[in-house]
Amino acid sequence: MGNALINFLVILLVGLGIMLIPLSKKTKKFGVILLSVCVFAEVFIFNYHSYHLCFGNYEEKSLSLANAQYSTESLNFINKTTISFKNVDQRIGTLYIDCTLHDSAYLEDFEIRTKKTNLVNVKIDAKDETYSADYRYGTADGVIIRNDEKTKTVILNMSGKVSDLRVTLSADEGCYFSVNGITANSHVPLDISAFRAILIFSLVFMMYLLLNTKTMQSTVEEQSGAFAYSTFVITGIMLAFAVFITVLYNYNKSGILFNSLAQTSGNQISQELVDAFKNGRVTLLDTPPQNLLEMDNPYDWGARIAEGLSYKWDHLLFDGKYYSYYGIAPVLLLFLPFNLLTGYYFSTPEAVMIFGMIGIAFLSLLFYEFIKKFFPRLPLSVAVSSLLVIQFSSAVYYCFASPLFYEIAQSSGFAFTCMGFYFLIKSNVISEGKIYKRHICLSSTCLALAVLCRPTLAVYCVAALLFIAVGLFKTKSTAISKNLNKAKSITAFLSAALIPFVLIGGIQMIYNYVRFGNFFDFGIQYSLTINDFTRAEYHTDFVFIGFWNYLFAAPYVKPEFPFIFSNFSSLNTNGYYFIANRNAIGLFYRAIPSLGLFLAPLAYKKADKKKRLIPSLLLLSVCILCPLVIIFSIWESGYGVRYAADFSWQFILGGMIIIFFLYEKYKLSENGFAKTFITAFFVYSAASAILINSALIYDYLSKSGYLQDAFLSFERLFEFWC
């Protein structure tokens, strides 16, 4: 009851805070009413089990363990037991099981390790007045969660008096518990959760602010300061979210918040490539075993398994040596310098977090700059909602949830792609104003580095050439209009735009040639991985799997946390197709404004015929063709939800641009109903993106480690009917 009172006071403090914020009376009134509804929900809905015994003649009674029968010699430090009570002869509405969960010690690698008992499963069989001849099996069940007192009470819905009762308790292998007592009809105490109430309040109140406040109904141009502040706040929240997921991963795996940077070992990117480069070689230091080299086809996964060979997974085997397929930019920019300075290897989870956070920050900057330059007359609520959609749906957060060396490549590629397009927009090559050569140079540098992180992202470098071409024509026109030296202006522009591509691309090409004797060979076909890529055949059916699951797979709902679940489908395709995970909710559901892409023909038709070609080509290349090419290319590697970070924000931004264009073209801001509808559409899309993407990320998290009990308790916070 003490915790409930503290949580209730926290909720009241939130209400007081609302009154102190400089908001309109109408907004404050709504906030107070909403908070009151949340409090009512806490007391009477989320805690409705607390009133379970109010409607019936239930007498609290301790069931005697001394007179009970149980299947173990004692009830202390056991793994499983069945406790039977005869001739109970009373109504039972709840059963409180006083159970202590123990830590246990075991020996592993000559070290004493500790294993926590996080949960005990409860199964109850009973006889009541509707079924008295024998036990009705599976009458009730429950889960007792470590450090969660409320879960010790199991709710029963019986008819009349219970004659006999049987309780079976069990834990996982190597886990132990003690039973101290069992009480019938113990009242369920109120469990007020400030976190749950504030979470619901915040989401609904955010939607209200976006829909109803005068500031949010003004344009971005009129409220430029508010737009900058909103962008800053949202970005801060997303960065904190990235840190939080990384902390969850670290603590769940090893019981620490952050890894020490004094790592003495690492993975293929963080250590093996570092050691190779330090020794002046592109081959990895480890030597492939001779029996692997003597195989007729070492790339055949099944043959390697049949031979029982030891080999390095997901490494390249070429000409009798091990190589790495993964990009060298993270090695050259982070892992190698860190090792040279400290002698240690940089931690992978923290590296993924850093790269991902850089990408998140620059994605916000990119969106902010784009809206200010091209759609300043949008309602602020639409712009803010759109930023929430594009951030929550970017898919980079899956990298934080499972940070292996794959995710180093993914998150760093995401970061440099976002940086590249931010500087591209900032350079003014496609907008009014002077072209900033330093920004176009930074753009080319970042996009080229993205390829050195993840070769798949080379498609965006090709698309960037179209932007550079537009900038070239603009440079030429400016030189003519201002009577400048045309040749000098063009040379300066092209040097800034193309030299980074040539230099950094040259590094990659030389790296390719030194390894495989071909400037354009990245070597993925030599991977010792899921399939023999040297002989894998293309099948269009495999391509459809990617398109369906990344774009069209609909979510489904069931009454288990997180309530919204993915709906992966292999489309009944026959043949071998690798599935890394089954997390799949299509982008058109995760980010509803991406549906605007289907309005592209209408937007093209309504655009000025003399000016529509170049914008259409730029939009088509970056926001449609490049993402489609990336999804197409995934057919060989198989499905993994993390790949969505390569193309999600591009698809979403493309759909938004089309909707924004039509909004201005049809002058919907002058139509009260149309403006309200569009605003509501984007606010709903933001709320939907937050809920669906958060559910998908939660489902993706590993929950079987140190935090297993915390995850289970968190789920029960919302599964209040359990």
Secondary structure as UniProt FT lines:
FT   HELIX           2..20
FT   HELIX           25..40
FT   HELIX           41..45
FT   TURN            46..47
FT   HELIX           48..54
FT   STRAND          61..63
FT   STRAND          69..70
FT   STRAND          80..85
FT   STRAND          94..108
FT   TURN            109..110
FT   STRAND          111..116
FT   STRAND          119..128
FT   TURN            129..130
FT   STRAND          131..145
FT   TURN            146..147
FT   HELIX           149..152
FT   STRAND          153..155
FT   STRAND          165..170
FT   TURN            173..174
FT   STRAND          176..184
FT   HELIX           194..212
FT   HELIX           214..217
FT   TURN            220..223
FT   HELIX           224..254
FT   HELIX           268..272
FT   HELIX           273..278
FT   TURN            279..280
FT   HELIX           290..293
FT   TURN            298..299
FT   HELIX           301..307
FT   TURN            313..314
FT   STRAND          316..318
FT   TURN            319..320
FT   STRAND          321..323
FT   HELIX           329..330
FT   HELIX           331..335
FT   HELIX           336..342
FT   HELIX           348..374
FT   TURN            376..377
FT   HELIX           380..392
FT   HELIX           397..401
FT   HELIX           405..426
FT   TURN            427..430
FT   HELIX           437..453
FT   HELIX           455..457
FT   HELIX           458..481
FT   TURN            482..483
FT   HELIX           486..516
FT   TURN            519..520
FT   HELIX           524..526
FT   TURN            533..535
FT   HELIX           540..547
FT   HELIX           548..552
FT   STRAND          556..557
FT   TURN            561..562
FT   STRAND          564..565
FT   TURN            571..572
FT   HELIX           587..590
FT   HELIX           592..599
FT   HELIX           600..606
FT   TURN            609..611
FT   HELIX           613..620
FT   HELIX           621..625
FT   HELIX           626..633
FT   TURN            634..637
FT   HELIX           641..646
FT   HELIX           648..665
FT   TURN            666..667
FT   HELIX           668..670
FT   HELIX           672..700
FT   TURN            706..707
FT   HELIX           708..718
FT   TURN            720..721
//
